[in-house]
Amino acid sequence: MTDVHTRSTEQNRLARDRPFPTPIGSDPAEPAARRGRRDQAWIIRTYAGHSSPAESNALYRRNLAKGQTGLSVAFDLPTQTGYDPDHPLARGEVGRVGVPIAHLGDMRGLFDGIPLAGTNTSMTINATAMWLLALYQVVAQEQGADPAELAGTTQNDIIKEYLSRGTYVFPPGPSLRLVTDLIAYAVAELPRWNPINICSYHLQEAGATPVQELAFTMCSAIAVLDAVAATGTIPAERMGEVCARISFFVNAGERFVEEMCKVRAFGALWDDLLRSRYQVSDPAARRFRYGVQVNSLGLTEAQPENNVIRIVLETLGVTLSKDARCRALQLPAWNEALGLPRPWDQQWSLRVQQILAHETDLLEYDDLFTGSPVIEEQVRRLVADATAEIDRVQAMGGAVAAVESGYLKSALVSAQAARRARIESGEDVVVGVNRFTETEPSPLLAELDTAIQTVDPSFEPAARDSLAAWRAGRDPSAVAEALLGLRTAAGTEANLVPATLACARAGVTTGEWADTLRAVFGEYRAPTGVSDAVGGGGDATGLDELRALVARTGKELGRPVKMLVGKPGLDGHSNGAEQIAVRARDAGFEVVYQGIRLTPGQLVAAAVEEDVHVVGLSVLSGAHLDLVPEVLDGLRAAGAEEIPVVVGGIIPPADARELTRLGVAAVFTPRDYELSAIIRGIVDVVRSKHALDHH
C-alpha cells in the first residue's frame, strides 16, 4: 500500500507523461525549497499550575517532554494577591487555579530539575510580580545561572487588574511604582527578560470591543512608559531600550479576520506611539511583540466538544499572517468551561499547535494578506476609532485617572452587557447554546464528574504545614532585617527590587512581603463599574415581562425586591457577577454589589444590615464548596437563615447537588446563558420563600 505522504512510481510516471501544461507553481523543486525556508515556529506553551509545586513540576516536565517549547506558570489566587496559605482569605483557594508559591522553597520545588538558564518562562503575575521574579532569579542563581541568561516574561500589568481579573493589591500609584521599578531593574540586570507584558487579553474577556481593546491597552502602555520616564532613572536617549523590552499579551476570538486586523492595528498604533511620543528611532525597538492565549470567554459548557474547533479558529487569527504573527501561543483546553483541564486535555491543545506549526505549510510563505484592500480598510478603521478613544482617555488624565473615575470599568461592563444581549436575542449565534442545540450524548462527558481535573483537598492543609515548617527553619533575625529593609526602602524613592531580592534570600514569605508593603502603601478597592453601566437588555430578552413580575413581587412584599450580589474569597473574575447585578437592576431589583474579595463573614454582615431578600454568590475559582457553606452557616448564626442563597459559577454537577443538599436555593452555571432567565429564577426563589404564589 502506498503511504499517504508518498506517490507511487506509477503515479509519478503518469504525471510525467500527462499531455497537459504544468500548473503554475507546481515545479517539483519548489515545495522542497519552501520547506527549506520555513520560519521558526512561535514559542509553544500551555498555561499550567495547580495543587502544589511538586505536582506542577511533574506536569511541566511531562509537557516539555511532549514538545512544549516554553513554560507558562499559573499561580493560585493567594499567591497572586499576596497572601500566605494560612490566611483566612486563602481558605478554599490554595492550589485551585494555579500553583501556590509561598516562599523560596516552593519556587525551588516548582523548577526542580528544570534548568532555568535554558528555559523560556512566562509568569502570569501582576501585583506580586516583583516578588515572584525575585524568587525565580534566586533559584536560577542557586542552579548556577547568570541572571543575564534568564529569558521570559512577567506579566506585571497592574492597570488591567483593576478592570478585569481583580488581582490587584495596592492603589494605582504605588502599584505603578512596583511596575516601573521592575522594568528599570530588568533593563539594567536581566537583558533577556521582558519585565512587562501589557495585557489586552482580559479586557476582551471583560467585554471589550476590538476598538476598546486596542485603545485601553495603548493607554496602559502610555501610563507605564510615562511613569518610567518620570522616574528619571532611564535617560531619554535610552527609552528605546525600554520600549524594546515591552511585550504584549493579546486575546484572539473566533472572528479571525477581525482579530488578524486587530493585531495589525496594534502594530501600527505601537509604532506610531513610540515614534511620536517617545522619539524611538530604531524600527526594531518599535516592533510590536506579542504573545497570545486565545479566547476562553467563548468556550461553552453546552456541547463542549465544539470548543476544539473554536480554539483552532481563534489560533488562525494570530498565526496566518506572517507580518502579524504572535511570538508565543498558549491554548485553553476544550473543557475549561467545565473546570480545571486534565493533563490529557492540555496535551490535546498542545497537539493543535504542533500540527499547525509542523504539518501544515503555514510557515513556508511570506505574508498572505499584504496588499489586500479588505484588510487594509479594516485596519485603517480600527486604528482611527482606537485613536479617537485613546485621545478621549488621555483627555481625562490617562489610564490611571480613567480607572479611578470608573470610566474604563463602566465602559467594559456596558460592552459586556451589550454582547450578552446580542447572544440572548439570537443576533450573535453561539452554536450549541442559542442555536443548533440538538445533540447526541457526548462520549467525552460520559463520566461527567471525572471530565475535569480535581484538586485534592489535602493539598491545602499540606501547604499550611509546609509553610509552618519553613517559618520554623529560617533565621528570624535575618527575616526581620530583610523586612525592615523593604519597609524602609518603600518609604523612599529607592528601587524596591534589591530589597525584595534580600527578602527572598532571607526566607520571607509571600504574605510577609505583601503585608509589609500594605503597611506602607495601603490597600485599594477599585470601582465596580455597575452603577454607571448601561444595560444591554431589551424586549427581545423578555425584560418587559420580567420587570412586571419584579414590580408585582415588590408590591406583595411591601418594598422593592433587594438582592446582595457577592464574591466571597479571592476570585477576581467579576464579569458574571457584574452582569447579574446590571440585569437585576434593569429588571427593577434594588441591588447591593460591593465588588470582589470579601470574606463570608463580611457578606453575611452586609446581607443582614441591608435586609436583603436574597443573596447571590459568584465563585469561579472552584472554591464554592469551601466558601458557600460558610455563608450559609453565618446566616444561620445571625438568625437570618430565612434569606435564600443562590450560587453561580463553574460548578460540576456533583458539587451542585451537594450545594443544594446544604441549603442553596438554586445553582447557575455557564450553561445558563440567558441573564433574564437567571433573574426570573431568582425572583421565583424569593416568591417561593415568601409563599407569594400560594396567595
Buried (B, 14 or more C-beta within 10 A) or exposed (E): EEEEEEEEEEEEEEEEEEEEEEEEEEEEEEEEEEEEEBEEBBBBBBBBBBBBBBBBBBBBBBBBEBBBBBBBBBBBBBBBBBBBBBBEBBBBBBBBBBBBBBBBBBBBBBBBEBEBBEBBBBBBBBBBBBBBBBBBBBBBBBBEBEBEBBBBBBBBBBBBBBBBBBBBBBBBEBBBBBBBBBBBBBBEBBBEBBBBBBBBBBBBBBBBBBBBBBBBBBBBBBBBBBBBBEBEBBEEEEBBBBBBBBBBBBBBBBBBBBBBBBBBBBBBBBBBBBEEBBEBEEEEBBBBBBBBBBBBBBBBBBBBBBBBEBBBBBBBBBBBBBEBBBBBBBBBBBBBBBBBBBBEBBBBBBEBBBEBBEEEEBBBEEBEBEEBEEBBEBBEBBBEBBBEBBEBBBEBEBBBBBBBBBBBBBBBBBBBBBBBBBBBBEEEEBBBBBEEEEEEEEEBBEEEEEBBBBBEEEBBEBBBEBBEEBBEEBEEEBBEBBBEBBBEBBEEEEBBBBBBBBBBBBBBBBBBBBBBBBEBBEEBEBBBBBBBBEBBBEEEBBBEEBBEBBBBBBEEBEEBBBBBBBBBBBBBBBBBBBBBBBBBBBBBBBBBBBBBBBBBBBBBBBBBEBEBBBBBBBBBBBBBBBBBBBBBBBBEEBEBBEBBBBBBBBBBEEBBEBBEEEBBBBBBBBEBBBBBBBBBBBBBBBBBBBEBEEE
